[in-house]
Amino acid sequence: MRRRYVYFLTNRPNGILYVGVTSDLVRRIYEHRTSAADGFTKRYGLKRLVYYEIYDDIRTAIQREHNIKHWSRTWKVRLILASNPNWDDLWESII
């Protein structure tokens, strides 16, 4: 079964946040890091992976992303801090 991911990117600790969903986390984060696609993450230099969750079902992952996008920034930051208090870039841990 394929895994699905909800992930957060930022440009620096406590910086701008982006929430996304993908079926291939390594490929997608690589695309963000190399600015392969125009858009929000390229415009603001969001390349630091600071949080991700794993799901077995794409519908569940999409719903989770949708819910998180409606949360306040404070809730999103708390979620990051609970598992990554130093806002470390998790890129090395997924490749």
N, C-alpha and C positions, 0 to 999 in steps of 0.2 A: 504494500500500500504506500502511495506517495504521501509525503509530508507536506503540509502547508504552514506558512509562517506569517505572523504579524510582527512587524518590527518598527523600531523608532530610530531615526537618524537625527543628528544634531551637528552643529558646526563647532561647538565648544561646550564645556560644562555649563549647564544652566542656560544654554543658548536657544536658538530657534529649534522647534521640534517639528518633525515630519513623521507621520504614521502611515505605513504601507502594508500591503499584503502580497505574498508571492508564493509560487510553488517551488522556486529554486532560489534559496536565500543567497548562496554564494554567487551565483550569476548576477542576481539583481543588485546586491551590494557592490559587486565589481563594476557594474554599469554606473551606479551612483558615484563611486570613487573615481572613475575615469571620465566622468561627465559625458558619457556616451549618448545621453538623451537630453534634449532641451526640457526645461520645466522648472518647477519650484526648487528642487534640490540643487540643480546646477546654478540657478540664479543666486541662491544664498549660500552656496558652498557647503551643503550638508553631506558630509562623507563619513562621519563617525557613527558607527553602529553602537548604540548604548543599551538596547533592550530588544529581546525577541521572545516570542512564544511559539510553540509547535502544536499543530493540530493535524488530525488524520482526515478531516473532512473540510473541503473548501468552503462549503456554506457556513460552517461554524467559524472558520477564520474570517470570512468576509463580514459576518455579523459582528464578530468581536472588534474588527477594525472599525466598522461603522459606529459601534457603541463608544469605543475609545475616542474617536474623533469628536464626539459630542461631550466628552468629559471636560472639565475645567483643566487649565494648565497645571494647577496645584495637584490634582489627582494623578495626572500623567507623570509629573515629577516625583511624586511619592512612589509610584510604581517602579520607576527607574531606580530611585534611591534604595528601595527594598532589596534589590538584587545587585545593584552596581553603584554603591555609594560614592565612588570616585569618578563616575562618568567615564570609565575606561573604554577605549575603543575595542569592541569585541571581535573585530575582523579576524585577528590571528586565531581566535578560538574556533572559528567556523571553517577555516580553509584547511 
